[in-house]
Structure formats: C-alpha cells, structure tokens
C-alpha cells in the first residue's frame, strides 16, 4: 500500500514538472542571444576603431616626412582605411585639421558595421606626431 501511494505521488510530481525545462529555456534564451549580439557589436566597434587608428598612423607617417604636405597625410590615411578597413570601417574620411608647421595631426572617422538596423556607431581616431625637419 505504501508503494502505490509513493508511486502515485511521484507520478503526480512528474506531471507538475512537465514543461519546466522548456519554460526555463524560453526565459533564458533571449538574454543569451542579446548578450551574444552585444558582444558581436562590441567586436565590430573595436575592429573599426583599430582600423581607423592604423589609418591615422599611416597618414601621420606620410605627412610628417620632410617636405610632405598635410594633404599627403590625409590621402595616405584615406587610401589605407579604404584598403585595410574594408568590412570593418564604413564610409572612412580623413582630415588634417589641427596640423601646424611643427606638428602633424591626422584624424580618421568612419562608421562601424551594425547588427541593429538604424543604429550608427561612429568611430574617430586622431594621431599627432612631430614633423620632420632638417637641422644642419
């Protein structure tokens, strides 16, 4: 008699637990997917920032050479950003605003790819370097 009572209670407990695991997944999976999407978006932002920084460094190196103009730096930065930042840095633009006779400044801006439609993640990196000069 005890055995049948125990088996009835166990059967009723199993029926009450049906679907609990599925309900747990339904509650947890949206947060897991959101976390994964945020991590991918952060990776896109990081890669776009690194591409902009590398392009700005390339442009500063070109502009600081002896006899080079700031326009040479922006052209080199833009060419580098378009070539190496393809897929990571959308709509790159370069500027040499802030350059002086003794200091070269190159700024590269662009957009990081976005998983969310309508979300624009802008990146901007600036590199400053002393201009090379001849001293006898």
C-alpha positions, 0 to 999 in steps of 0.5 A: 500500500505504501508503494502505490501511494509513493508511486502515485505521488511521484507520478503526480510530481512528474506531471507538475514538472512537465514543461519546466525545462522548456519554460526555463529555456524560453526565459533564458534564451533571449538574454543569451542571444542579446548578450551574444549580439552585444558582444558581436557589436562590441567586436565590430566597434573595436575592429573599426576603431583599430582600423581607423587608428592604423589609418591615422598612423599611416597618414601621420607617417606620410605627412610628417616626412620632410617636405610632405604636405598635410594633404599627403597625410590625409590621402595616405590615411584615406587610401589605407582605411579604404584598403585595410578597413574594408568590412570593418570601417564604413564610409572612412574620411580623413582630415588634417585639421589641427596640423601646424608647421611643427606638428602633424595631426591626422584624424580618421572617422568612419562608421562601424558595421551594425547588427541593429538596423538604424543604429550608427556607431561612429568611430574617430581616431586622431594621431599627432606626431612631430614633423620632420625637419632638417637641422644642419 
